Amino acid sequence: MAAPGGHSVSGRDFCVGAETSFRRKVRGKLPAIRGTRPSVRNGQLLLSTGVPSLDHIVGGGIAVGTLLLIEEDTYNTYSKLLSKYFLAEGVVNGHELYIASASEDATNILQGLPAPLLDETPKQDDHKPGLKEDTPDTMKIAWRYQNMAKVESLPISSSRFGHYYDLSKTMSKEMLQTVKSSGFYLPDMFLDQEKNVLCPSCEMTCDYHQLLESIQRVIHEGGYDGSNPQNRQKNILRIGIQSLGSVLWGDDICSREHPRNLHSLTKFLYALRGLLRSSLSVCVITVPTHLIQNKAIVMRVRRLSDTVVGLESFIGSERETNPLYKDYHGLLHVHKIPRLNSLISDASDTKDLAFKLKRKLFAIERLHLPPDLSDTVSRLSKPDLAGSAKLLSSECRSAAPGVKHLDF
């Protein structure tokens, strides 16, 4: 083959040139961190919330560097449970924990985390003395696997994405000793000023300002923002904040319709979101939105969060005694799913979601209601049913006597 310049080009050289001109573009690989996996939808690094059914609803898990908002139920029963699942998943995967609360110490919260289920490890059948090893009924394995341990040393596999937990038991002290954790307990913090006084530099309450500085210090000292790299395997920082925006945090958005600290919570979320975006950390907060009278604040809080789910409990409501909801304890509302590396956000498969709390498990399922058989519907439909029955019987009589099967 002759080249344009007069030089001869062999077929082999031409094929090599063609192969090099169509090279596949290789993107930067995501860091291999225990307890995480890449998303097949947007390429983000995901981690589990601790509830596998909730992971499926929010798009496979929580993306690293994002904020998950849980709108509390009326008595803060199930929302506090979801935050414990989030922290327990971090203990199992060896992630660092940061716990902030205004009503409970971080040590007490860690001691109340649910224990992982041991049933996830496959059980080995006991060796039966009646069977010989050389009989054809026994399964033979490769010689190099014969000396390996048949039972895992850990109760569960840490490489699995998402685990199940036993609510009737608490996590063992041995597992809690392996986790690195830090906390922010508001009553232990020394404040020279009143709770609801704004800091002049940031225009937010002093409690929010101290909490933000504490989170920023942990992210920087732990090297999660990349400013302080360490010679160790990369890890994830899980941040859990309970009942943010309540009166215990020095905020008055839940106590009056026109609070003085109108933009205090939104400014805190705006600054916190900026810290998360540039670090290997994930934050889950719970907010009592049902107590906020000003709904404009609720909408602002939702816009400043990446993922928003709300819990509606049946405790104290009419649905608690309604037989239609006897198998469930509340409803789950998906208000927002994150929009990451895409023009539009993923839509949930269904909007009718309900949750129920079993003895050992918290499950989220699709709400399947039986047909409405109330007295009102039956009384209204009785005349119509009677008329249609007469019409049907007259048509059946006029049919041929030899036809036994009618095709409607």
C-alpha positions as a Markdown table, in Angstrom:
| # | Residue | x | y | z |
|---|---|---|---|---|
| 1 | Met | 0.0 | 0.0 | 0.0 |
| 2 | Ala | 1.4 | 3.4 | -1.0 |
| 3 | Ala | 1.2 | 6.3 | 1.4 |
| 4 | Pro | 0.4 | 9.9 | 0.3 |
| 5 | Gly | 4.0 | 10.8 | 0.7 |
| 6 | Gly | 5.3 | 8.0 | -1.5 |
| 7 | His | 6.3 | 5.7 | 1.3 |
| 8 | Ser | 5.0 | 2.2 | 1.4 |
| 9 | Val | 2.9 | 1.2 | 4.4 |
| 10 | Ser | 2.3 | -2.4 | 5.2 |
| 11 | Gly | -1.0 | -3.9 | 6.3 |
| 12 | Arg | 0.4 | -4.6 | 9.8 |
| 13 | Asp | 1.5 | -1.1 | 10.4 |
| 14 | Phe | -1.9 | 0.2 | 9.2 |
| 15 | Cys | -3.7 | -2.0 | 11.7 |
| 16 | Val | -1.5 | -0.9 | 14.5 |
| 17 | Gly | -2.2 | 2.8 | 13.7 |
| 18 | Ala | -5.9 | 2.1 | 13.5 |
| 19 | Glu | -5.9 | 0.5 | 16.9 |
| 20 | Thr | -4.0 | 3.4 | 18.5 |
| 21 | Ser | -6.4 | 6.0 | 17.0 |
| 22 | Phe | -9.4 | 4.5 | 18.7 |
| 23 | Arg | -8.3 | 4.2 | 22.3 |
| 24 | Arg | -10.8 | 4.0 | 25.0 |
| 25 | Lys | -11.0 | 7.0 | 27.3 |
| 26 | Val | -10.2 | 5.9 | 30.8 |
| 27 | Arg | -11.7 | 8.0 | 33.6 |
| 28 | Gly | -10.2 | 8.5 | 37.0 |
| 29 | Lys | -10.9 | 5.5 | 39.2 |
| 30 | Leu | -12.9 | 6.0 | 42.4 |
| 31 | Pro | -11.0 | 5.2 | 45.6 |
| 32 | Ala | -11.4 | 1.7 | 46.9 |
| 33 | Ile | -12.9 | 2.2 | 50.3 |
| 34 | Arg | -14.4 | -0.5 | 52.4 |
| 35 | Gly | -18.2 | -0.4 | 52.6 |
| 36 | Thr | -18.6 | 1.6 | 49.4 |
| 37 | Arg | -19.4 | 0.9 | 45.8 |
| 38 | Pro | -19.7 | 3.0 | 42.6 |
| 39 | Ser | -23.1 | 4.0 | 41.3 |
| 40 | Val | -24.0 | 2.6 | 37.9 |
| 41 | Arg | -26.2 | 5.7 | 37.2 |
| 42 | Asn | -24.1 | 8.7 | 37.9 |
| 43 | Gly | -20.6 | 7.3 | 38.7 |
| 44 | Gln | -20.7 | 8.6 | 42.3 |
| 45 | Leu | -19.3 | 6.6 | 45.3 |
| 46 | Leu | -22.1 | 5.2 | 47.4 |
| 47 | Leu | -22.4 | 3.9 | 50.9 |
| 48 | Ser | -25.3 | 2.2 | 52.6 |
| 49 | Thr | -27.7 | 3.8 | 55.0 |
| 50 | Gly | -27.9 | 0.6 | 57.1 |
| 51 | Val | -31.4 | -0.2 | 55.7 |
| 52 | Pro | -31.1 | -2.1 | 52.4 |
| 53 | Ser | -34.7 | -1.2 | 51.4 |
| 54 | Leu | -34.0 | 2.5 | 51.9 |
| 55 | Asp | -30.8 | 2.2 | 49.8 |
| 56 | His | -32.9 | 1.0 | 46.9 |
| 57 | Ile | -35.4 | 3.8 | 47.3 |
| 58 | Val | -32.8 | 6.6 | 47.3 |
| 59 | Gly | -31.0 | 5.3 | 44.2 |
| 60 | Gly | -28.7 | 2.6 | 45.6 |
| 61 | Gly | -27.3 | 4.4 | 48.6 |
| 62 | Ile | -26.0 | 7.7 | 49.9 |
| 63 | Ala | -23.4 | 9.4 | 47.7 |
| 64 | Val | -20.2 | 10.4 | 49.4 |
| 65 | Gly | -20.2 | 14.2 | 50.0 |
| 66 | Thr | -24.0 | 14.6 | 50.2 |
| 67 | Leu | -26.5 | 15.3 | 52.9 |
| 68 | Leu | -29.5 | 13.1 | 53.8 |
| 69 | Leu | -32.4 | 14.8 | 55.6 |
| 70 | Ile | -34.8 | 12.7 | 57.6 |
| 71 | Glu | -38.0 | 14.5 | 58.6 |
| 72 | Glu | -38.9 | 13.2 | 62.0 |
| 73 | Asp | -42.1 | 11.5 | 62.9 |
| 74 | Thr | -44.3 | 12.9 | 65.7 |
| 75 | Tyr | -42.7 | 11.3 | 68.6 |
| 76 | Asn | -39.2 | 10.9 | 67.1 |
| 77 | Thr | -39.3 | 7.1 | 67.4 |
| 78 | Tyr | -38.5 | 5.8 | 64.0 |
| 79 | Ser | -36.3 | 8.7 | 62.8 |
| 80 | Lys | -34.0 | 8.1 | 65.7 |
| 81 | Leu | -33.9 | 4.4 | 64.7 |
| 82 | Leu | -32.9 | 5.2 | 61.2 |
| 83 | Ser | -30.0 | 7.3 | 62.4 |
| 84 | Lys | -28.8 | 4.4 | 64.6 |
| 85 | Tyr | -28.9 | 2.2 | 61.5 |
| 86 | Phe | -26.7 | 4.7 | 59.7 |
| 87 | Leu | -24.2 | 4.7 | 62.6 |
| 88 | Ala | -24.2 | 0.9 | 63.0 |
| 89 | Glu | -23.4 | 0.4 | 59.4 |
| 90 | Gly | -20.4 | 2.7 | 59.9 |
| 91 | Val | -19.2 | 0.5 | 62.8 |
| 92 | Val | -19.4 | -2.7 | 60.8 |
| 93 | Asn | -17.4 | -1.2 | 57.9 |
| 94 | Gly | -14.8 | 0.5 | 60.1 |
| 95 | His | -15.8 | 4.1 | 59.2 |
| 96 | Glu | -15.1 | 7.0 | 61.6 |
| 97 | Leu | -18.2 | 8.3 | 63.3 |
| 98 | Tyr | -19.1 | 11.9 | 64.4 |
| 99 | Ile | -22.3 | 12.1 | 66.5 |
| 100 | Ala | -23.9 | 15.4 | 67.5 |
| 101 | Ser | -26.9 | 15.7 | 69.8 |
| 102 | Ala | -28.4 | 18.2 | 72.1 |
| 103 | Ser | -30.2 | 15.7 | 74.3 |
| 104 | Glu | -28.0 | 12.6 | 74.5 |
| 105 | Asp | -24.3 | 11.9 | 74.9 |
| 106 | Ala | -22.5 | 10.3 | 72.0 |
| 107 | Thr | -21.3 | 7.4 | 74.3 |
| 108 | Asn | -24.9 | 6.5 | 75.2 |
| 109 | Ile | -25.9 | 6.6 | 71.5 |
| 110 | Leu | -23.1 | 4.2 | 70.6 |
| 111 | Gln | -24.0 | 1.8 | 73.3 |
| 112 | Gly | -27.6 | 1.6 | 72.0 |
| 113 | Leu | -26.7 | 0.7 | 68.4 |
| 114 | Pro | -28.3 | -2.5 | 67.1 |
| 115 | Ala | -26.2 | -5.6 | 66.7 |
| 116 | Pro | -25.6 | -7.1 | 63.3 |
| 117 | Leu | -27.4 | -10.3 | 62.4 |
| 118 | Leu | -25.3 | -13.4 | 62.6 |
| 119 | Asp | -27.6 | -15.3 | 60.2 |
| 120 | Glu | -25.9 | -13.6 | 57.2 |
| 121 | Thr | -22.9 | -16.0 | 57.7 |
| 122 | Pro | -23.7 | -19.4 | 56.0 |
| 123 | Lys | -23.9 | -22.1 | 58.6 |
| 124 | Gln | -21.8 | -25.2 | 58.2 |
| 125 | Asp | -23.5 | -28.6 | 58.6 |
| 126 | Asp | -22.1 | -30.8 | 61.3 |
| 127 | His | -20.1 | -33.7 | 60.2 |
| 128 | Lys | -22.1 | -36.9 | 60.4 |
| 129 | Pro | -20.1 | -39.9 | 61.7 |
| 130 | Gly | -22.1 | -42.4 | 59.7 |
| 131 | Leu | -20.8 | -41.0 | 56.3 |
| 132 | Lys | -17.3 | -41.8 | 55.2 |
| 133 | Glu | -15.3 | -39.2 | 53.4 |
| 134 | Asp | -14.7 | -41.5 | 50.5 |
| 135 | Thr | -18.3 | -42.2 | 49.8 |
| 136 | Pro | -19.7 | -40.8 | 46.6 |
| 137 | Asp | -22.5 | -39.0 | 48.5 |
| 138 | Thr | -20.1 | -36.5 | 50.0 |
| 139 | Met | -19.0 | -33.4 | 48.2 |
| 140 | Lys | -15.3 | -33.2 | 47.3 |
| 141 | Ile | -13.5 | -29.9 | 47.2 |
| 142 | Ala | -10.1 | -28.9 | 45.9 |
| 143 | Trp | -7.1 | -29.9 | 48.0 |
| 144 | Arg | -6.0 | -26.3 | 48.5 |
| 145 | Tyr | -9.3 | -25.4 | 50.2 |
| 146 | Gln | -9.3 | -28.3 | 52.7 |
| 147 | Asn | -7.2 | -26.6 | 55.3 |
| 148 | Met | -9.1 | -23.3 | 55.3 |
| 149 | Ala | -11.3 | -22.3 | 58.2 |
| 150 | Lys | -14.9 | -23.2 | 57.6 |
| 151 | Val | -16.3 | -20.5 | 59.9 |
| 152 | Glu | -15.4 | -16.8 | 59.4 |
| 153 | Ser | -13.7 | -15.0 | 62.2 |
| 154 | Leu | -16.0 | -12.0 | 61.9 |
| 155 | Pro | -19.7 | -12.3 | 62.5 |
| 156 | Ile | -20.5 | -10.8 | 59.1 |
| 157 | Ser | -18.6 | -10.0 | 55.9 |
| 158 | Ser | -17.4 | -6.4 | 55.8 |
| 159 | Ser | -17.1 | -6.5 | 52.0 |
| 160 | Arg | -20.9 | -6.7 | 51.7 |
| 161 | Phe | -22.8 | -3.5 | 50.8 |
| 162 | Gly | -25.6 | -3.1 | 53.4 |
| 163 | His | -26.3 | -5.3 | 56.4 |
| 164 | Tyr | -29.2 | -6.3 | 58.5 |
| 165 | Tyr | -29.4 | -5.7 | 62.3 |
| 166 | Asp | -31.1 | -7.3 | 65.2 |
| 167 | Leu | -33.1 | -4.6 | 67.1 |
| 168 | Ser | -33.5 | -6.9 | 70.1 |
| 169 | Lys | -29.8 | -6.8 | 70.8 |
| 170 | Thr | -27.2 | -4.1 | 71.2 |
| 171 | Met | -23.7 | -4.1 | 69.6 |
| 172 | Ser | -21.0 | -5.8 | 71.5 |
| 173 | Lys | -18.3 | -3.9 | 73.3 |
| 174 | Glu | -15.6 | -5.6 | 71.2 |
| 175 | Met | -17.0 | -4.1 | 68.0 |
| 176 | Leu | -17.5 | -0.7 | 69.6 |
| 177 | Gln | -13.9 | -0.6 | 70.7 |
| 178 | Thr | -12.6 | -1.0 | 67.1 |
| 179 | Val | -14.4 | 2.1 | 65.8 |
| 180 | Lys | -13.0 | 5.7 | 65.9 |
| 181 | Ser | -15.6 | 8.2 | 67.0 |
| 182 | Ser | -16.0 | 11.7 | 68.2 |
| 183 | Gly | -19.0 | 13.6 | 69.5 |
| 184 | Phe | -20.6 | 16.9 | 70.1 |
| 185 | Tyr | -22.8 | 17.0 | 73.1 |
| 186 | Leu | -24.3 | 20.5 | 73.5 |
| 187 | Pro | -24.7 | 20.7 | 77.3 |
| 188 | Asp | -21.0 | 19.9 | 77.7 |
| 189 | Met | -20.0 | 22.9 | 75.6 |
| 190 | Phe | -19.1 | 26.1 | 77.5 |
| 191 | Leu | -21.1 | 29.0 | 76.1 |
| 192 | Asp | -20.4 | 32.6 | 77.4 |
| 193 | Gln | -23.5 | 33.9 | 75.6 |
| 194 | Glu | -27.1 | 33.1 | 75.5 |
| 195 | Lys | -28.4 | 30.2 | 73.3 |
| 196 | Asn | -30.4 | 32.3 | 70.8 |
| 197 | Val | -27.8 | 35.0 | 70.3 |
| 198 | Leu | -26.4 | 35.3 | 66.8 |
| 199 | Cys | -22.7 | 35.3 | 66.2 |
| 200 | Pro | -21.8 | 38.5 | 64.4 |
| 201 | Ser | -19.4 | 36.9 | 62.0 |
| 202 | Cys | -21.6 | 34.2 | 60.5 |
| 203 | Glu | -25.2 | 35.3 | 61.4 |
| 204 | Met | -26.2 | 32.0 | 62.9 |
| 205 | Thr | -26.7 | 30.9 | 66.5 |
| 206 | Cys | -23.7 | 30.2 | 68.6 |
| 207 | Asp | -24.7 | 26.5 | 68.9 |
| 208 | Tyr | -24.7 | 26.1 | 65.1 |
| 209 | His | -21.5 | 28.0 | 64.8 |
| 210 | Gln | -19.7 | 25.8 | 67.4 |
| 211 | Leu | -21.1 | 22.6 | 65.7 |
| 212 | Leu | -19.8 | 23.7 | 62.3 |
| 213 | Glu | -16.4 | 24.5 | 63.6 |
| 214 | Ser | -16.2 | 21.1 | 65.3 |
| 215 | Ile | -17.2 | 19.3 | 62.1 |
| 216 | Gln | -14.7 | 21.3 | 60.1 |
| 217 | Arg | -11.9 | 20.5 | 62.6 |
| 218 | Val | -12.6 | 16.7 | 62.5 |
| 219 | Ile | -12.7 | 16.7 | 58.7 |
| 220 | His | -9.4 | 18.6 | 58.5 |
| 221 | Glu | -7.5 | 16.7 | 61.2 |
| 222 | Gly | -8.7 | 13.3 | 59.9 |
| 223 | Gly | -7.5 | 14.1 | 56.4 |
| 224 | Tyr | -10.9 | 13.6 | 54.8 |
| 225 | Asp | -10.6 | 16.9 | 52.8 |
| 226 | Gly | -7.2 | 15.9 | 51.3 |
| 227 | Ser | -5.4 | 18.7 | 53.1 |
| 228 | Asn | -3.7 | 16.4 | 55.5 |
| 229 | Pro | -2.9 | 13.2 | 53.6 |
| 230 | Gln | -1.9 | 10.2 | 55.8 |
| 231 | Asn | -0.1 | 7.0 | 55.0 |
| 232 | Arg | -3.1 | 4.8 | 55.5 |
| 233 | Gln | -6.0 | 3.4 | 53.6 |
| 234 | Lys | -8.7 | 6.0 | 52.8 |
| 235 | Asn | -11.8 | 6.0 | 55.0 |
| 236 | Ile | -15.2 | 7.6 | 55.3 |
| 237 | Leu | -16.5 | 9.9 | 57.9 |
| 238 | Arg | -20.1 | 9.4 | 58.9 |
| 239 | Ile | -21.7 | 12.4 | 60.5 |
| 240 | Gly | -25.0 | 12.0 | 62.4 |
| 241 | Ile | -26.9 | 15.0 | 63.8 |
| 242 | Gln | -30.1 | 14.5 | 65.8 |
| 243 | Ser | -33.1 | 16.8 | 66.0 |
| 244 | Leu | -31.4 | 19.7 | 64.3 |
| 245 | Gly | -33.6 | 22.9 | 64.5 |
| 246 | Ser | -35.3 | 22.0 | 67.8 |
| 247 | Val | -35.4 | 24.3 | 70.8 |
| 248 | Leu | -32.6 | 22.4 | 72.4 |
| 249 | Trp | -30.2 | 23.7 | 69.8 |
| 250 | Gly | -31.1 | 27.3 | 70.7 |
| 251 | Asp | -33.2 | 27.8 | 67.6 |
| 252 | Asp | -36.7 | 29.3 | 67.8 |
| 253 | Ile | -38.1 | 28.2 | 64.4 |
| 254 | Cys | -40.2 | 25.5 | 66.1 |
| 255 | Ser | -41.6 | 27.8 | 68.8 |
| 256 | Arg | -43.0 | 30.7 | 66.8 |
| 257 | Glu | -44.4 | 31.5 | 63.4 |
| 258 | His | -42.0 | 34.4 | 62.8 |
| 259 | Pro | -38.7 | 33.4 | 64.5 |
| 260 | Arg | -35.9 | 35.8 | 65.1 |
| 261 | Asn | -33.4 | 33.2 | 63.8 |
| 262 | Leu | -35.1 | 32.8 | 60.5 |
| 263 | His | -32.0 | 32.1 | 58.4 |
| 264 | Ser | -29.9 | 30.5 | 61.1 |
| 265 | Leu | -30.6 | 26.8 | 60.2 |
| 266 | Thr | -30.4 | 27.4 | 56.4 |
| 267 | Lys | -27.0 | 29.2 | 56.7 |
| 268 | Phe | -25.7 | 26.3 | 58.8 |
| 269 | Leu | -26.9 | 23.7 | 56.1 |
| 270 | Tyr | -25.4 | 25.8 | 53.3 |
| 271 | Ala | -22.0 | 25.9 | 55.0 |
| 272 | Leu | -22.2 | 22.2 | 56.0 |
| 273 | Arg | -23.0 | 21.2 | 52.4 |
| 274 | Gly | -19.9 | 23.0 | 51.2 |
| 275 | Leu | -17.7 | 21.0 | 53.7 |
| 276 | Leu | -19.2 | 17.7 | 52.6 |
| 277 | Arg | -18.8 | 18.4 | 48.9 |
| 278 | Ser | -15.0 | 18.6 | 49.2 |
| 279 | Ser | -14.4 | 15.7 | 51.6 |
| 280 | Leu | -14.9 | 12.0 | 52.0 |
| 281 | Ser | -17.8 | 12.4 | 54.4 |
| 282 | Val | -21.5 | 11.8 | 54.5 |
| 283 | Cys | -24.0 | 13.5 | 56.9 |
| 284 | Val | -27.5 | 12.3 | 58.0 |
| 285 | Ile | -29.6 | 14.8 | 60.0 |
| 286 | Thr | -33.0 | 14.6 | 61.5 |
| 287 | Val | -35.2 | 17.7 | 61.7 |
| 288 | Pro | -38.7 | 18.0 | 63.4 |
| 289 | Thr | -40.3 | 19.6 | 60.4 |
| 290 | His | -43.8 | 18.9 | 61.8 |
| 291 | Leu | -43.2 | 21.4 | 64.5 |
| 292 | Ile | -42.1 | 24.2 | 62.2 |
| 293 | Gln | -45.0 | 26.5 | 61.7 |
| 294 | Asn | -43.4 | 28.6 | 58.9 |
| 295 | Lys | -43.5 | 26.2 | 55.9 |
| 296 | Ala | -41.2 | 28.5 | 53.9 |
| 297 | Ile | -38.4 | 27.4 | 56.2 |
| 298 | Val | -39.2 | 23.7 | 55.6 |
| 299 | Met | -38.9 | 24.3 | 51.8 |
| 300 | Arg | -35.6 | 26.0 | 52.2 |
| 301 | Val | -34.3 | 23.2 | 54.4 |
| 302 | Arg | -35.3 | 20.6 | 51.7 |
| 303 | Arg | -33.7 | 22.6 | 48.9 |
| 304 | Leu | -30.4 | 22.7 | 50.9 |
| 305 | Ser | -30.4 | 18.9 | 51.3 |
| 306 | Asp | -29.5 | 16.4 | 48.7 |
| 307 | Thr | -31.8 | 13.6 | 49.7 |
| 308 | Val | -35.0 | 14.1 | 51.7 |
| 309 | Val | -37.3 | 11.4 | 53.2 |
| 310 | Gly | -40.1 | 12.0 | 55.7 |
| 311 | Leu | -41.6 | 9.6 | 58.2 |
| 312 | Glu | -45.3 | 9.7 | 59.1 |
| 313 | Ser | -46.1 | 7.6 | 62.1 |
| 314 | Phe | -49.5 | 6.1 | 62.9 |
| 315 | Ile | -49.1 | 6.6 | 66.6 |
| 316 | Gly | -51.9 | 8.8 | 68.0 |
| 317 | Ser | -53.7 | 9.1 | 64.6 |
| 318 | Glu | -56.8 | 7.7 | 63.1 |
| 319 | Arg | -54.8 | 5.3 | 60.9 |
| 320 | Glu | -53.6 | 3.5 | 64.0 |
| 321 | Thr | -57.0 | 1.8 | 64.5 |
| 322 | Asn | -57.8 | 1.6 | 60.8 |
| 323 | Pro | -57.9 | -2.1 | 59.7 |
| 324 | Leu | -56.5 | -1.1 | 56.3 |
| 325 | Tyr | -53.1 | -0.2 | 57.9 |
| 326 | Lys | -53.0 | -2.9 | 60.5 |
| 327 | Asp | -49.8 | -4.4 | 59.0 |
| 328 | Tyr | -47.8 | -1.1 | 59.0 |
| 329 | His | -46.6 | 1.4 | 61.5 |
| 330 | Gly | -46.3 | 4.5 | 59.3 |
| 331 | Leu | -45.7 | 5.9 | 55.8 |
| 332 | Leu | -42.5 | 6.9 | 54.2 |
| 333 | His | -42.5 | 10.0 | 51.9 |
| 334 | Val | -39.7 | 10.5 | 49.4 |
| 335 | His | -39.5 | 14.3 | 48.9 |
| 336 | Lys | -36.2 | 14.6 | 47.1 |
| 337 | Ile | -33.7 | 12.4 | 45.4 |
| 338 | Pro | -30.2 | 13.9 | 44.6 |
| 339 | Arg | -29.3 | 15.2 | 41.1 |
| 340 | Leu | -25.7 | 14.2 | 40.7 |
| 341 | Asn | -23.8 | 14.4 | 37.4 |
| 342 | Ser | -27.1 | 14.4 | 35.5 |
| 343 | Leu | -29.6 | 17.0 | 34.3 |
| 344 | Ile | -32.6 | 15.4 | 36.0 |
| 345 | Ser | -32.9 | 13.4 | 39.2 |
| 346 | Asp | -33.9 | 9.8 | 39.4 |
| 347 | Ala | -37.6 | 9.2 | 40.1 |
| 348 | Ser | -38.8 | 6.8 | 42.7 |
| 349 | Asp | -40.6 | 3.6 | 41.4 |
| 350 | Thr | -43.6 | 4.2 | 43.6 |
| 351 | Lys | -44.8 | 6.9 | 46.0 |
| 352 | Asp | -46.9 | 4.6 | 48.1 |
| 353 | Leu | -44.4 | 3.4 | 50.7 |
| 354 | Ala | -45.0 | 2.2 | 54.2 |
| 355 | Phe | -42.7 | 0.9 | 57.0 |
| 356 | Lys | -43.2 | -1.6 | 59.8 |
| 357 | Leu | -41.1 | -2.4 | 62.8 |
| 358 | Lys | -40.8 | -6.0 | 63.6 |
| 359 | Arg | -39.2 | -7.6 | 66.6 |
| 360 | Lys | -35.8 | -7.7 | 65.0 |
| 361 | Leu | -36.1 | -5.7 | 61.7 |
| 362 | Phe | -37.2 | -2.4 | 60.3 |
| 363 | Ala | -38.7 | -2.9 | 56.8 |
| 364 | Ile | -39.9 | -0.6 | 54.1 |
| 365 | Glu | -42.4 | -2.0 | 51.7 |
| 366 | Arg | -44.8 | -0.9 | 49.0 |
| 367 | Leu | -48.2 | -0.1 | 50.4 |
| 368 | His | -50.8 | -2.7 | 49.3 |
| 369 | Leu | -54.3 | -1.9 | 50.5 |
| 370 | Pro | -57.2 | -4.3 | 50.2 |
| 371 | Pro | -60.4 | -3.2 | 48.3 |
| 372 | Asp | -62.7 | -0.7 | 50.0 |
| 373 | Leu | -65.5 | -2.7 | 51.5 |
| 374 | Ser | -67.0 | -0.1 | 53.7 |
| 375 | Asp | -70.7 | 0.2 | 54.5 |
| 376 | Thr | -71.2 | 3.3 | 52.5 |
| 377 | Val | -69.8 | 1.8 | 49.3 |
| 378 | Ser | -71.8 | -1.4 | 49.8 |
| 379 | Arg | -75.1 | 0.5 | 50.3 |
| 380 | Leu | -74.6 | 2.6 | 47.2 |
| 381 | Ser | -73.7 | -0.4 | 45.1 |
| 382 | Lys | -76.6 | -2.6 | 46.2 |
| 383 | Pro | -79.2 | -1.3 | 43.7 |
| 384 | Asp | -76.8 | -1.4 | 40.8 |
| 385 | Leu | -75.8 | -4.9 | 41.7 |
| 386 | Ala | -79.4 | -6.0 | 41.9 |
| 387 | Gly | -80.3 | -4.5 | 38.5 |
| 388 | Ser | -77.4 | -6.1 | 36.8 |
| 389 | Ala | -78.2 | -9.4 | 38.4 |
| 390 | Lys | -81.7 | -9.4 | 36.9 |
| 391 | Leu | -80.5 | -8.4 | 33.5 |
| 392 | Leu | -77.9 | -11.1 | 33.6 |
| 393 | Ser | -80.4 | -13.8 | 34.6 |
| 394 | Ser | -82.8 | -12.8 | 31.8 |
| 395 | Glu | -80.1 | -13.0 | 29.2 |
| 396 | Cys | -79.0 | -16.4 | 30.5 |
| 397 | Arg | -82.5 | -17.8 | 30.2 |
| 398 | Ser | -82.9 | -16.6 | 26.6 |
| 399 | Ala | -79.7 | -18.4 | 25.6 |
| 400 | Ala | -79.7 | -21.8 | 23.9 |
| 401 | Pro | -80.3 | -24.6 | 26.3 |
| 402 | Gly | -77.4 | -26.6 | 25.0 |
| 403 | Val | -74.8 | -23.9 | 25.8 |
| 404 | Lys | -73.4 | -24.5 | 29.2 |
| 405 | His | -70.3 | -22.2 | 29.2 |
| 406 | Leu | -70.9 | -18.5 | 28.7 |
| 407 | Asp | -68.0 | -16.3 | 27.4 |
| 408 | Phe | -68.5 | -12.7 | 28.6 |
